[in-house]
Amino acid sequence: MAMNIDFTGKTVLVTGGGRGLGKEMALQFAGCGANVYIANRKEDQGLATVKEIEALGVKGGFTKCDVAVEEDVKKLIADAAAFGGGKIDVIVNAAGVISLQDMMHTTTEEVQRLFNINVVGTVHMIKHGLAHLEANKGGNMILVSSIAGRDGMGMLQTYSASKAAVTSLMQSAAKHAAPYGVRVNAILPGIIRTAMWEEILEGMNNGWDPEVHNELTPEKREELWNASVKSMIPLGHDQKEEDIAWATVFLASDFAREITSQALCIDGGTTSGR
């Protein structure tokens, strides 16, 4: 059987769909025929993505949502279900933030901001998203974690901890959902030149100290980026947003029907053997 992934007639919900990985995932699902509903904190970004989704010949929809706010998430699930005629088939939680502060310099407020979105937000999506999928006796949930959460890092320590929590939550959610025929997995992206990584380069340049503001020239930015790729990725090149989106679409498809409770790294070998 040819591996032609077809989501025609399916409804997919993607949080963080206004830019970056979330947007690329939403567009990939739309390209496979799905009707895609997105959530985003910034309305202009979300509505722009909807236009791109609809340009692919499928339906798109949007709700402004902060996943850290439980009432927002409850409304989002209800809106997406109504968009899908009462049913959501796939839920992808790509909403997330990063902190550039080293844990020796960070503040309680910064840690709380990070965990409210990355961890509490994930709990909200699992709680209300799984309730919908389990009631319908099927479907998929995919959480976007990070390779930073695999073993901890000498930098981005609190971010790494938040993403380790996301992976752990996925594993527990998968066990809870399995009796209902619902699969739950996590995607762990590698080194991708997204807006988030541009922030990481700034953090490197400042020694991860929020009180330091060194000038980051375009030349220095490229130097830091190339050094990161060379030192971290065995394949020797960075990943692209579409690499992550392709893996996400595969995990949500019937070709992955026996895969659940897995953390899939798409990282060019960065975490191999760990």
Phi and psi in degrees as a GROMACS rama.xvg file:
@    title "Ramachandran Plot"
@    xaxis  label "Phi"
@    yaxis  label "Psi"
@TYPE xy
-68.6772  144.661  ALA-2
-87.7059  75.0962  MET-3
-103.816  105.441  ASN-4
-83.4021  116.907  ILE-5
-124.716  118.446  ASP-6
-110.369  21.5149  PHE-7
-55.4072  128.78  THR-8
85.3168  -5.35383  GLY-9
-90.1023  155.419  LYS-10
-113.858  126.24  THR-11
-119.979  132.589  VAL-12
-108.694  128.858  LEU-13
-127.361  119.394  VAL-14
-86.7901  155.376  THR-15
67.0615  28.9826  GLY-16
-83.5059  5.6783  GLY-17
-83.2221  -19.7586  GLY-18
-161.13  171.953  ARG-19
59.6579  -140.758  GLY-20
-62.4591  -40.6145  LEU-21
-59.9186  -43.3896  GLY-22
-63.9164  -44.5715  LYS-23
-63.4536  -39.2839  GLU-24
-62.5737  -45.8051  MET-25
-58.4149  -43.2671  ALA-26
-70.0871  -34.5476  LEU-27
-66.5042  -42.8421  GLN-28
-62.4086  -41.76  PHE-29
-62.4045  -39.1792  ALA-30
-64.2488  -22.1709  GLY-31
-92.979  10.2368  CYS-32
98.455  -1.33368  GLY-33
-76.3897  150.18  ALA-34
-85.8661  127.975  ASN-35
-120.308  126.25  VAL-36
-108.634  130.694  TYR-37
-120.923  156.871  ILE-38
-124.333  146.548  ALA-39
-160.989  149.864  ASN-40
-76.0005  -29.7963  ARG-41
-100.681  115.227  LYS-42
-63.137  -40.0021  GLU-43
-62.8376  -39.7641  ASP-44
-65.6595  -43.517  GLN-45
-62.683  -45.2039  GLY-46
-66.9191  -32.7896  LEU-47
-65.3822  -39.9372  ALA-48
-65.0549  -39.2226  THR-49
-58.055  -41.3435  VAL-50
-60.9644  -40.2769  LYS-51
-68.1284  -37.6246  GLU-52
-62.0434  -48.0354  ILE-53
-67.4234  -26.8159  GLU-54
-66.9964  -16.6644  ALA-55
-88.4906  3.46163  LEU-56
89.2374  15.2265  GLY-57
-122.785  175.679  VAL-58
-85.6783  143.964  LYS-59
-130.351  152.81  GLY-60
-150.173  164.911  GLY-61
-149.171  140.549  PHE-62
-132.68  131.365  THR-63
-70.8284  128.236  LYS-64
-152.662  136.839  CYS-65
-109.617  111.777  ASP-66
-64.2515  -18.0671  VAL-67
-73.3917  -12.9339  ALA-68
-103.974  113.317  VAL-69
-61.4065  -39.0654  GLU-70
-63.5429  -34.6176  GLU-71
-61.1112  -43.6971  ASP-72
-68.6111  -40.6358  VAL-73
-59.3676  -43.9874  LYS-74
-65.6825  -40.5551  LYS-75
-59.363  -47.9643  LEU-76
-61.8737  -41.6703  ILE-77
-64.293  -42.7121  ALA-78
-64.2381  -44.0372  ASP-79
-66.9483  -38.0123  ALA-80
-64.4745  -42.7236  ALA-81
-62.5393  -40.1573  ALA-82
-58.9844  -37.3642  PHE-83
-91.1136  17.18  GLY-84
68.7891  28.8762  GLY-85
104.775  -4.42618  GLY-86
-142.522  135.289  LYS-87
-108.435  131.918  ILE-88
-93.9021  -35.5367  ASP-89
-137.092  134.154  VAL-90
-121.65  122.255  ILE-91
-115.895  120.549  VAL-92
-100.875  96.7998  ASN-93
-105.183  2.47362  ALA-94
-69.3248  133.58  ALA-95
-176.974  162.013  GLY-96
-134.789  167.849  VAL-97
-122.951  156.099  ILE-98
-119.826  131.868  SER-99
-94.3433  4.98882  LEU-100
-92.0171  126.893  GLN-101
-60.3493  146.231  ASP-102
-65.5276  -17.8121  MET-103
-80.7517  -11.2033  MET-104
-117.082  -11.0499  HIS-105
-74.0641  168.095  THR-106
-113.566  160.514  THR-107
-59.1964  -39.1329  THR-108
-62.2547  -39.9167  GLU-109
-68.2317  -40.7888  GLU-110
-64.1361  -41.693  VAL-111
-64.5142  -40.6447  GLN-112
-58.4563  -46.845  ARG-113
-62.7545  -47.9678  LEU-114
-73.7021  -30.4635  PHE-115
-59.7578  -40.6989  ASN-116
-84.1414  -51.347  ILE-117
-73.5366  -36.2596  ASN-118
-104.146  -56.7809  VAL-119
-61.6181  -40.4872  VAL-120
-60.1881  -40.1973  GLY-121
-65.0489  -41.3112  THR-122
-59.2317  -43.9912  VAL-123
-59.8051  -44.1056  HIS-124
-66.0064  -39.6669  MET-125
-65.6284  -48.3637  ILE-126
-56.6802  -51.8664  LYS-127
-88.5621  -32.0411  HIS-128
-69.3068  -45.5461  GLY-129
-66.2007  -34.9421  LEU-130
-56.9566  -40.1407  ALA-131
-69.7726  -49.1206  HIS-132
-63.7463  -43.1398  LEU-133
-65.8748  -35.9863  GLU-134
-63.8268  -29.4669  ALA-135
-92.8388  3.33908  ASN-136
56.3589  44.3148  LYS-137
162.923  165.877  GLY-138
126.619  -176.82  GLY-139
-134.959  143.664  ASN-140
-126.181  133.19  MET-141
-127.597  124.863  ILE-142
-104.489  137.038  LEU-143
-92.1546  111.214  VAL-144
-102.905  -139.645  SER-145
-164.69  149.873  SER-146
-64.5732  -18.7274  ILE-147
-63.4875  -22.0809  ALA-148
-90.3194  4.02365  GLY-149
-74.8167  -53.9809  ARG-150
-127.742  2.9728  ASP-151
82.221  160.502  GLY-152
-138.069  157.318  MET-153
-72.165  -14.0027  GLY-154
-127.679  171.237  MET-155
51.5464  41.7587  LEU-156
-65.4169  -45.4034  GLN-157
-71.5006  -34.5979  THR-158
-62.28  -45.0657  TYR-159
-58.4278  -42.6366  SER-160
-63.4583  -39.7765  ALA-161
-65.2243  -36.8606  SER-162
-77.6379  -29.4992  LYS-163
-61.9208  -38.3498  ALA-164
-63.8595  -39.4535  ALA-165
-60.7969  -44.8592  VAL-166
-63.0765  -41.2764  THR-167
-64.9814  -41.5843  SER-168
-60.8849  -39.0757  LEU-169
-58.833  -46.1669  MET-170
-63.2242  -40.9207  GLN-171
-68.0227  -40.8763  SER-172
-63.1015  -37.6656  ALA-173
-62.601  -40.441  ALA-174
-67.1743  -38.8404  LYS-175
-66.1029  -38.4958  HIS-176
-85.9805  -22.3084  ALA-177
-54.723  -42.3494  ALA-178
-63.0013  -16.5053  PRO-179
-96.7372  4.78301  TYR-180
77.6785  20.1608  GLY-181
-105.896  131.51  VAL-182
-100.751  141.504  ARG-183
-131.824  126.759  VAL-184
-138.633  171.203  ASN-185
-128.18  144.29  ALA-186
-104.305  131.661  ILE-187
-117.021  95.2658  LEU-188
-67.1336  152.431  PRO-189
-90.5801  -137.988  GLY-190
-94.9879  105.478  ILE-191
-125.96  137.191  ILE-192
-81.1248  69.4415  ARG-193
-97.9782  178.217  THR-194
-59.3638  -32.8863  ALA-195
-64.4578  -40.9717  MET-196
-70.5033  -29.2608  TRP-197
-62.2631  -36.5537  GLU-198
-66.2338  -39.7639  GLU-199
-60.9664  -41.764  ILE-200
-60.8143  -37.2342  LEU-201
-65.9724  -40.0128  GLU-202
-62.4922  -42.7822  GLY-203
-57.9327  -45.1664  MET-204
-64.7269  -25.8814  ASN-205
-102.791  9.8372  ASN-206
64.6844  22.7726  GLY-207
64.1983  20.1149  TRP-208
-103.836  117.507  ASP-209
-64.2204  -15.9586  PRO-210
-88.0243  -7.77145  GLU-211
-101.883  135.679  VAL-212
-136.136  70.9148  HIS-213
-72.5135  147.243  ASN-214
-67.5765  131.617  GLU-215
-113.801  99.4461  LEU-216
-75.2466  159.483  THR-217
-55.5464  -37.35  PRO-218
-67.1648  -43.7423  GLU-219
-66.2767  -37.9074  LYS-220
-58.8674  -46.5504  ARG-221
-66.5892  -36.2822  GLU-222
-61.9549  -45.5008  GLU-223
-64.8632  -41.5487  LEU-224
-62.2903  -49.7293  TRP-225
-63.7255  -37.5823  ASN-226
-65.7902  -38.3838  ALA-227
-64.237  -46.0219  SER-228
-60.8358  -46.4158  VAL-229
-63.5411  -40.3125  LYS-230
-83.0599  -22.4709  SER-231
-107.519  -22.0677  MET-232
-117.145  110.23  ILE-233
-56.6265  -36.2995  PRO-234
-68.8855  -16.3769  LEU-235
86.6177  6.8471  GLY-236
-144.924  154.586  HIS-237
-74.5929  161.225  ASP-238
-86.7513  161.81  GLN-239
-112.746  159.255  LYS-240
-58.4702  -35.8553  GLU-241
-67.6113  -27.8058  GLU-242
-61.2226  -41.4202  ASP-243
-71.1832  -40.381  ILE-244
-65.8771  -41.0824  ALA-245
-59.5732  -44.1892  TRP-246
-64.6111  -36.8937  ALA-247
-65.2154  -45.6396  THR-248
-61.4437  -42.0207  VAL-249
-59.873  -47.6557  PHE-250
-60.9948  -30.7765  LEU-251
-83.615  -9.16994  ALA-252
-88.8717  169.12  SER-253
-68.958  -16.3655  ASP-254
-67.3133  -18.146  PHE-255
-110.07  28.1908  ALA-256
-62.5722  -19.9287  ARG-257
-102.764  11.2063  GLU-258
-106.214  118.25  ILE-259
-150.261  156.791  THR-260
63.6688  30.0421  SER-261
-113.085  145.123  GLN-262
-108.714  103.199  ALA-263
-93.6868  116.169  LEU-264
-90.3989  127.394  CYS-265
-117.044  87.8839  ILE-266
-145.071  15.683  ASP-267
63.6207  21.5557  GLY-268
95.1895  4.70711  GLY-269
-56.6667  -39.8139  THR-270
-104.299  15.3118  THR-271
-62.9726  140.227  SER-272
78.1938  8.89941  GLY-273
